[in-house]
Amino acid sequence: MNELETKVAALKEEMAAAKQEAAAAKEAAAAFEQKMSEKDTEINNLDASIKEQKAELDALREQVKVAAPKGWKAEFRAALEAKREDIEKALKAKKDSFTLSIELKTIYDVGTGVISNNNVAGVDYDPNIVAAVPMANAFIAVLGIRPRRGNKIAWIEGTPHSAADYVAELAAATDTKSDVTFAEKVRAFGKVATWMRISTEIEDWFEQIYNFCVNEGSRMVDAKIDNEIFNGAGVDVNYPNKIYGLKASGQSTAYSPIAAGSVAMANAADVLLDARLKINQAGYNANVAFVSFAIEASLKGLKNSIGGLLYNEYTGMLNGLRIVPSARLQDGEALVMDTNCAEVYGGNSYELEFTRNAVYDAYDVYFRKAAQVKVAATRKAGIIYIESMASAIAALDSGVSVSLSLSDSTKSIVKGAANAYTLTATVSPSVPVIWTSSDPTKATVDQSGKVTGVAAGTAIILAEAGNAKAFCVVTITNS
């Protein structure tokens, strides 16, 4: 009996232990289920987050797509594509001629640091569409091109009559006073074109026209317009349909020096800065000088009174005046101006004219663009044209030759700052003297003529004033 009771008790203990294990296993299973549920929730949340982020990225891509500058070629293709059906119908019908207009609401990208007058008020252009301008087209790049509206530009021009004096209130018409006479000015656009010939049998006529217009065609037309902005022969009586060039007498003021014969040994820099001062005295702000490449070359190496270069060819600045060389100008020509005094209109309005050529069973396709320059009469003083730099220099130059001599032709000094010696220059007329040393490792010289020995040896100290030169041979000793 005792043995049976012992077995029963052992079985009960085993059952109790099994129940505990089962309970522990159940708890572990429940905990595992809980963790699985939590992981499922995390996965669902992560999936939702990924979807939200993807939606945000997609939205951002759309925003970038809208905001990104549109390529000029892509815009031209789209505009031409919109005309494809009309062109195709006309070609198949073998019309004698037809004309299509293409409007691209674009502005030119003049680039950072380039002077621009391209801030145009209005809504008739899209600043997101950018067309790059070759820097060879200096006038377009600097002045920019404003949107064209219609076939003409019109403005009200006021001519002031200044008679400043004491004027009574409600003054009579005969009283001394200032007044302004207003007149309406109208100017037609000048149209520049180039052309190509396409056979009526060519199937890819669209690609031929497109490639010609956006490549060689636009290059030639823009180059011609850039030239005409300066050289254009437009004039009210004889050539009202041509572009009015800035060099014309009706658009600019011929150069004459502020004080003739006032500058000894005058050069091109003196003339350009004199023209700038004259514009500034008229109440404008001359900020650019267009020059020929020959004139720009003559500016290189010119120095001021302390030996510094007047013209920095890397920044293009001449004592604060921006120098812009252009092949549109002849060797002796220059144009100094306040860029706010001239406005160039044209934008990106194009015409395609198709004329049937029965002899070749083809169409002559003219690619045309319009432009025009406006300078109000009162702003002519802000633009000065120099026809001949040589003549301008002669008018500004005093005609007096410069003489120069030094206090010593030879000198011996001991090296060291304490033993420095100052050479005295006698110059007539009074013009800046520029000092240089042939060997700065032996002796240095500052722009007051003070010579300091650096090491034993010999150096030649050169003084220059205008075209006059004088020198002193300096021997440096150790003691």
C-alpha positions as CSV (number, residue, x, y, z in Angstrom):
1,M,0.0,0.0,0.0
2,N,2.7,2.3,0.9
3,E,4.4,1.6,-2.4
4,L,1.1,2.3,-4.3
5,E,0.6,5.6,-2.4
6,T,4.2,6.6,-3.3
7,K,3.6,5.9,-7.0
8,V,0.3,7.9,-6.9
9,A,2.1,10.8,-5.2
10,A,4.9,10.7,-7.8
11,L,2.3,10.8,-10.6
12,K,0.6,13.8,-9.0
13,E,3.9,15.6,-8.8
14,E,4.6,14.8,-12.5
15,M,1.1,16.0,-13.5
16,A,1.6,19.2,-11.5
17,A,5.0,19.8,-13.2
18,A,3.4,19.1,-16.6
19,K,0.6,21.6,-15.9
20,Q,3.2,24.2,-14.9
21,E,5.2,23.5,-18.1
22,A,2.0,23.8,-20.1
23,A,1.1,27.1,-18.4
24,A,4.6,28.4,-19.1
25,A,4.4,27.3,-22.7
26,K,1.0,29.0,-23.0
27,E,2.4,32.2,-21.6
28,A,5.4,32.0,-23.9
29,A,3.1,31.4,-26.8
30,A,1.0,34.4,-25.8
31,A,4.1,36.5,-25.5
32,F,5.2,35.4,-28.9
33,E,1.8,36.2,-30.4
34,Q,2.0,39.6,-28.8
35,K,5.5,40.2,-30.3
36,M,4.3,39.0,-33.7
37,S,1.3,41.4,-33.5
38,E,3.6,44.3,-32.5
39,K,6.0,43.4,-35.4
40,D,3.0,43.3,-37.8
41,T,2.0,46.7,-36.6
42,E,5.5,48.0,-37.1
43,I,5.7,46.6,-40.6
44,N,2.3,48.1,-41.4
45,N,3.4,51.5,-40.0
46,L,6.7,51.3,-41.9
47,D,4.9,50.4,-45.1
48,A,2.6,53.4,-44.6
49,S,5.5,55.6,-43.9
50,I,7.3,54.4,-47.1
51,K,4.2,55.1,-49.1
52,E,3.9,58.6,-47.6
53,Q,7.5,59.3,-48.4
54,K,7.1,58.0,-51.9
55,A,4.1,60.3,-52.4
56,E,6.1,63.2,-51.1
57,L,9.0,62.4,-53.4
58,D,6.7,62.1,-56.4
59,A,5.1,65.5,-55.5
60,L,8.6,67.0,-55.1
61,R,9.6,65.6,-58.5
62,E,6.6,67.2,-60.1
63,Q,7.4,70.5,-58.4
64,V,11.0,70.3,-59.7
65,K,9.7,69.4,-63.1
66,V,7.6,72.6,-63.1
67,A,10.2,74.9,-61.6
68,A,13.2,73.7,-63.6
69,P,14.2,75.9,-66.6
70,K,12.9,74.7,-69.9
71,G,15.4,74.3,-72.7
72,W,14.9,76.7,-75.5
73,K,15.3,73.9,-78.1
74,A,12.7,71.8,-76.4
75,E,10.3,74.8,-76.3
76,F,10.9,75.5,-80.0
77,R,10.3,71.9,-80.9
78,A,7.0,71.9,-79.0
79,A,5.9,75.1,-80.6
80,L,6.8,73.8,-84.1
81,E,5.2,70.5,-83.3
82,A,1.9,72.4,-82.6
83,K,2.2,73.8,-86.2
84,R,3.1,70.4,-87.8
85,E,-0.4,69.6,-89.0
86,D,-0.9,73.1,-90.6
87,I,2.5,72.9,-92.3
88,E,1.8,69.4,-93.6
89,K,-1.5,70.3,-95.1
90,A,0.0,73.4,-96.8
91,L,2.9,71.3,-98.2
92,K,0.6,68.6,-99.6
93,A,-1.7,71.3,-101.1
94,K,1.4,72.8,-102.7
95,K,0.5,76.3,-101.6
96,D,2.5,79.0,-103.3
97,S,3.4,80.6,-99.9
98,F,2.3,80.7,-96.3
99,T,3.6,82.2,-93.1
100,L,3.5,80.9,-89.5
101,S,4.2,82.7,-86.3
102,I,6.0,81.0,-83.4
103,E,5.9,82.6,-79.9
104,L,8.2,81.5,-77.2
105,K,7.7,83.3,-73.9
106,T,11.4,83.2,-72.9
107,I,14.0,85.5,-71.5
108,Y,17.8,85.4,-72.1
109,D,20.1,84.1,-69.4
110,V,22.8,86.7,-69.2
111,G,24.7,85.0,-66.5
112,T,26.1,86.0,-63.1
113,G,28.2,89.1,-63.2
114,V,27.1,90.3,-66.6
115,I,25.4,93.6,-66.7
116,S,21.7,93.2,-67.6
117,N,18.8,95.4,-68.4
118,N,16.4,92.5,-68.6
119,N,14.1,93.2,-65.7
120,V,11.0,93.7,-67.6
121,A,7.6,94.4,-66.0
122,G,4.6,92.5,-67.3
123,V,3.3,89.0,-67.6
124,D,4.0,88.3,-71.3
125,Y,7.1,86.2,-70.6
126,D,7.9,83.1,-68.6
127,P,11.1,83.4,-66.5
128,N,11.3,79.6,-66.2
129,I,12.2,79.3,-69.8
130,V,15.9,80.1,-70.4
131,A,17.7,80.6,-73.7
132,A,21.5,80.8,-73.4
133,V,23.2,83.6,-75.3
134,P,26.6,83.0,-76.9
135,M,29.0,85.6,-75.4
136,A,30.1,86.5,-78.9
137,N,26.8,88.4,-79.1
138,A,28.0,91.0,-76.6
139,F,25.2,93.6,-77.1
140,I,22.5,91.0,-76.6
141,A,24.3,89.5,-73.6
142,V,24.8,92.9,-71.9
143,L,21.6,94.8,-72.8
144,G,19.2,91.8,-72.9
145,I,16.2,91.6,-75.1
146,R,12.7,92.7,-73.8
147,P,9.5,91.0,-74.9
148,R,8.0,92.0,-78.2
149,R,4.3,93.1,-78.2
150,G,2.9,93.8,-81.6
151,N,4.7,94.9,-84.8
152,K,5.8,98.3,-83.5
153,I,7.1,99.9,-80.3
154,A,5.6,103.2,-79.2
155,W,6.4,105.6,-76.4
156,I,5.8,109.1,-75.3
157,E,8.8,111.3,-75.4
158,G,9.1,114.5,-73.4
159,T,11.4,117.4,-74.3
160,P,12.1,119.6,-71.3
161,H,12.6,123.3,-71.7
162,S,14.4,124.4,-68.6
163,A,14.0,128.0,-67.4
164,A,14.3,127.8,-63.6
165,D,13.4,131.0,-61.8
166,Y,11.0,132.4,-59.2
167,V,7.6,131.5,-60.3
168,A,4.4,132.7,-58.7
169,E,1.5,130.4,-57.8
170,L,-1.0,130.1,-60.6
171,A,1.6,131.6,-62.9
172,A,0.5,133.1,-66.2
173,A,1.5,131.5,-69.4
174,T,3.9,134.3,-70.1
175,D,5.8,133.9,-66.8
176,T,9.3,132.4,-66.8
177,K,9.0,128.7,-65.9
178,S,10.1,125.2,-67.0
179,D,7.8,123.1,-69.2
180,V,7.9,119.8,-71.1
181,T,6.7,119.2,-74.7
182,F,5.4,115.7,-75.3
183,A,5.4,113.8,-78.5
184,E,4.4,110.2,-79.5
185,K,7.2,108.1,-81.1
186,V,6.5,105.0,-83.1
187,R,9.1,102.6,-84.5
188,A,8.6,99.5,-86.6
189,F,10.5,96.3,-85.9
190,G,13.4,95.4,-88.1
191,K,13.1,91.8,-89.3
192,V,16.2,89.7,-89.8
193,A,16.0,86.3,-91.6
194,T,18.0,83.5,-93.0
195,W,16.7,80.6,-95.2
196,M,17.0,77.0,-96.3
197,R,15.5,74.9,-99.1
198,I,13.6,71.7,-98.5
199,S,12.4,69.3,-101.1
200,T,8.7,68.4,-101.2
201,E,9.7,64.7,-101.5
202,I,11.7,64.6,-98.2
203,E,9.7,62.8,-95.5
204,D,11.7,64.1,-92.5
205,W,11.1,67.8,-93.4
206,F,10.1,68.5,-89.8
207,E,13.5,67.5,-88.4
208,Q,15.3,69.4,-91.2
209,I,13.4,72.6,-90.4
210,Y,13.7,72.1,-86.6
211,N,17.5,71.4,-86.7
212,F,18.2,74.4,-89.0
213,C,16.2,76.8,-86.9
214,V,17.6,75.9,-83.5
215,N,21.2,75.5,-84.7
216,E,22.7,77.4,-87.6
217,G,19.6,79.5,-88.3
218,S,19.3,81.0,-84.8
219,R,23.1,81.4,-84.6
220,M,23.1,83.5,-87.8
221,V,20.0,85.5,-87.0
222,D,21.2,86.4,-83.4
223,A,24.6,87.3,-84.7
224,K,23.0,89.7,-87.3
225,I,20.7,91.2,-84.7
226,D,23.7,91.7,-82.3
227,N,25.6,93.5,-85.1
228,E,22.6,95.6,-86.0
229,I,22.1,96.7,-82.3
230,F,25.3,98.6,-82.8
231,N,25.6,99.1,-86.6
232,G,22.0,99.2,-87.7
233,A,21.0,101.7,-90.4
234,G,17.5,102.3,-89.2
235,V,16.4,105.9,-89.6
236,D,12.9,107.5,-89.6
237,V,12.9,108.8,-93.2
238,N,14.8,106.4,-95.3
239,Y,15.0,103.1,-93.4
240,P,12.2,102.9,-90.8
241,N,12.0,99.1,-91.1
242,K,15.6,98.5,-90.2
243,I,17.1,98.2,-86.7
244,Y,18.3,101.6,-85.3
245,G,21.9,101.1,-84.4
246,L,23.4,102.6,-81.2
247,K,26.2,104.3,-83.1
248,A,23.8,106.4,-85.2
249,S,23.6,110.1,-84.4
250,G,20.0,109.8,-83.4
251,Q,20.8,107.2,-80.8
252,S,24.0,108.4,-79.2
253,T,26.3,111.4,-78.7
254,A,29.5,111.8,-80.6
255,Y,32.6,112.0,-78.3
256,S,34.2,115.3,-77.6
257,P,36.6,115.7,-74.6
258,I,35.4,117.6,-71.5
259,A,38.6,119.7,-71.7
260,A,40.5,119.4,-75.0
261,G,44.2,119.1,-74.8
262,S,44.1,118.6,-71.0
263,V,45.9,115.2,-70.7
264,A,49.6,114.7,-71.3
265,M,50.5,111.5,-73.1
266,A,46.8,110.6,-73.4
267,N,45.8,107.0,-74.2
268,A,42.7,104.9,-74.8
269,A,42.0,104.5,-71.1
270,D,42.0,108.3,-70.7
271,V,39.5,108.7,-73.5
272,L,37.1,106.0,-72.1
273,L,37.2,107.4,-68.6
274,D,36.7,110.9,-69.9
275,A,33.6,109.7,-71.8
276,R,32.4,108.0,-68.6
277,L,32.8,111.3,-66.6
278,K,31.0,113.2,-69.3
279,I,28.0,110.8,-69.1
280,N,28.0,111.0,-65.3
281,Q,28.0,114.8,-65.4
282,A,24.9,114.6,-67.6
283,G,23.1,112.8,-64.7
284,Y,23.6,109.2,-65.9
285,N,25.8,106.3,-64.6
286,A,28.1,105.0,-67.3
287,N,28.7,101.3,-66.4
288,V,30.0,99.7,-69.6
289,A,32.3,100.4,-72.6
290,F,32.0,98.3,-75.7
291,V,35.3,98.4,-77.5
292,S,37.1,96.7,-80.5
293,F,39.5,94.0,-79.7
294,A,42.3,96.3,-80.9
295,I,41.4,98.9,-78.3
296,E,41.1,96.3,-75.6
297,A,44.6,95.1,-76.5
298,S,45.9,98.7,-76.1
299,L,44.6,98.8,-72.6
300,K,46.6,95.9,-71.4
301,G,49.8,96.9,-69.6
302,L,48.7,100.5,-68.9
303,K,49.7,101.5,-65.4
304,N,48.5,104.1,-62.9
305,S,50.7,106.5,-60.9
306,I,51.7,103.8,-58.3
307,G,52.6,101.2,-60.9
308,G,49.3,99.2,-60.7
309,L,47.6,97.9,-63.9
310,L,44.7,100.2,-65.0
311,Y,42.9,97.5,-66.8
312,N,42.2,94.0,-65.3
313,E,41.7,91.8,-68.3
314,Y,40.5,88.9,-66.0
315,T,37.6,90.9,-64.4
316,G,37.2,93.1,-67.5
317,M,37.2,96.3,-65.3
318,L,39.0,99.6,-66.1
319,N,38.9,101.7,-62.9
320,G,35.3,100.6,-62.2
321,L,34.1,100.7,-65.9
322,R,33.3,97.3,-67.4
323,I,35.1,96.7,-70.7
324,V,33.3,94.5,-73.2
325,P,35.3,93.7,-76.4
326,S,33.2,92.9,-79.5
327,A,33.9,92.0,-83.1
328,R,30.9,94.2,-84.1
329,L,33.1,97.3,-83.7
330,Q,35.9,98.4,-86.1
331,D,39.4,98.8,-84.7
332,G,39.1,102.4,-83.7
333,E,35.5,102.3,-82.4
334,A,34.1,102.3,-78.9
335,L,30.8,103.0,-77.2
336,V,30.6,104.1,-73.6
337,M,27.1,104.0,-72.0
338,D,24.7,103.7,-69.2
339,T,22.9,100.5,-70.1
340,N,19.6,101.9,-68.7
341,C,19.6,104.4,-71.6
342,A,18.9,101.9,-74.3
343,E,16.2,99.3,-74.6
344,V,16.3,96.3,-77.0
345,Y,13.0,94.7,-77.9
346,G,12.3,91.4,-79.7
347,G,12.0,88.6,-77.2
348,N,11.5,85.2,-78.9
349,S,8.9,85.9,-81.6
350,Y,9.7,84.0,-84.8
351,E,8.2,83.7,-88.2
352,L,8.5,80.8,-90.7
353,E,7.7,81.8,-94.2
354,F,7.3,79.0,-96.9
355,T,7.6,80.0,-100.5
356,R,7.1,77.4,-103.2
357,N,10.0,77.1,-105.7
358,A,8.6,75.2,-108.7
359,V,11.9,75.0,-110.5
360,Y,13.4,72.8,-107.8
361,D,10.1,71.3,-106.7
362,A,11.0,72.6,-103.2
363,Y,10.1,75.2,-100.6
364,D,12.3,78.0,-99.6
365,V,11.8,78.3,-95.8
366,Y,12.7,81.7,-94.3
367,F,13.5,81.8,-90.5
368,R,12.8,85.3,-89.4
369,K,13.1,87.2,-86.1
370,A,12.3,90.8,-85.3
371,A,14.1,93.3,-83.1
372,Q,14.4,97.0,-82.4
373,V,16.3,99.5,-80.3
374,K,14.8,102.4,-78.4
375,V,16.8,105.3,-77.1
376,A,14.7,108.3,-75.9
377,A,16.0,111.6,-77.1
378,T,16.6,112.8,-73.6
379,R,18.9,109.7,-72.9
380,K,21.3,110.2,-75.8
381,A,23.6,112.0,-73.4
382,G,23.9,108.6,-71.6
383,I,25.5,107.0,-74.7
384,I,28.8,108.3,-76.2
385,Y,30.1,106.9,-79.5
386,I,33.8,107.1,-80.3
387,E,34.3,106.8,-84.0
388,S,38.1,107.0,-84.0
389,M,40.1,106.3,-80.9
390,A,43.2,107.8,-82.5
391,S,41.3,111.1,-83.2
392,A,39.8,111.0,-79.7
393,I,43.3,110.6,-78.1
394,A,44.6,113.4,-80.2
395,A,41.8,115.7,-79.1
396,L,42.4,114.9,-75.4
397,D,46.2,114.9,-75.5
398,S,48.0,118.2,-74.5
399,G,50.6,117.6,-77.3
400,V,53.3,118.4,-74.8
401,S,56.3,116.1,-74.8
402,V,57.5,114.9,-71.4
403,S,61.0,115.5,-70.1
404,L,62.5,113.4,-67.2
405,S,65.7,113.4,-65.3
406,L,67.0,111.9,-62.1
407,S,69.1,113.4,-59.3
408,D,71.8,110.6,-59.8
409,S,72.8,108.5,-62.7
410,T,75.0,106.3,-60.5
411,K,74.8,105.6,-56.8
412,S,76.5,103.4,-54.2
413,I,74.5,102.3,-51.1
414,V,74.9,99.9,-48.2
415,K,72.3,97.2,-48.0
416,G,69.6,97.4,-45.3
417,A,66.5,99.6,-44.8
418,A,68.5,101.9,-42.5
419,N,70.7,102.9,-45.5
420,A,67.9,103.5,-48.0
421,Y,68.3,106.3,-50.5
422,T,65.7,108.3,-52.3
423,L,66.2,109.3,-55.9
424,T,64.6,112.6,-57.0
425,A,62.8,112.8,-60.4
426,T,62.4,116.1,-62.2
427,V,59.5,115.8,-64.7
428,S,57.8,118.3,-67.0
429,P,54.9,118.6,-67.4
430,S,53.7,117.1,-64.1
431,V,52.7,113.5,-64.9
432,P,53.0,110.3,-62.8
433,V,56.4,108.7,-62.5
434,I,56.6,104.9,-62.4
435,W,59.6,103.3,-60.7
436,T,61.0,99.8,-61.3
437,S,64.1,97.8,-60.4
438,S,65.9,95.6,-62.9
439,D,66.8,93.1,-60.0
440,P,64.6,93.3,-56.9
441,T,66.9,90.6,-55.3
442,K,69.7,93.2,-55.2
443,A,67.7,96.4,-54.7
444,T,64.0,97.4,-54.5
445,V,62.4,100.8,-55.2
446,D,59.0,102.1,-54.1
447,Q,56.8,104.6,-56.0
448,S,58.4,107.6,-54.3
449,G,61.8,106.6,-55.6
450,K,63.2,105.3,-52.3
451,V,65.9,102.6,-53.1
452,T,66.7,99.9,-50.5
453,G,69.7,97.5,-50.9
454,V,68.8,93.9,-50.4
455,A,72.1,92.1,-51.3
456,A,75.5,93.0,-52.6
457,G,75.5,93.5,-56.3
458,T,74.2,95.9,-59.0
459,A,70.7,96.9,-60.0
460,I,69.3,99.5,-62.5
461,I,66.5,101.7,-61.2
462,L,64.3,102.9,-64.0
463,A,61.9,105.8,-63.9
464,E,59.2,106.3,-66.6
465,A,56.8,109.2,-67.2
466,G,54.8,109.1,-70.4
467,N,57.2,108.1,-73.1
468,A,60.2,109.5,-71.2
469,K,62.7,107.3,-69.3
470,A,65.7,107.8,-67.1
471,F,67.8,105.4,-65.0
472,C,70.3,105.2,-62.2
473,V,72.9,102.4,-61.8
474,V,72.9,101.4,-58.1
475,T,75.8,99.4,-56.5
476,I,74.9,97.7,-53.2
477,T,77.6,96.8,-50.7
478,N,77.5,94.8,-47.5
479,S,79.1,97.6,-45.4
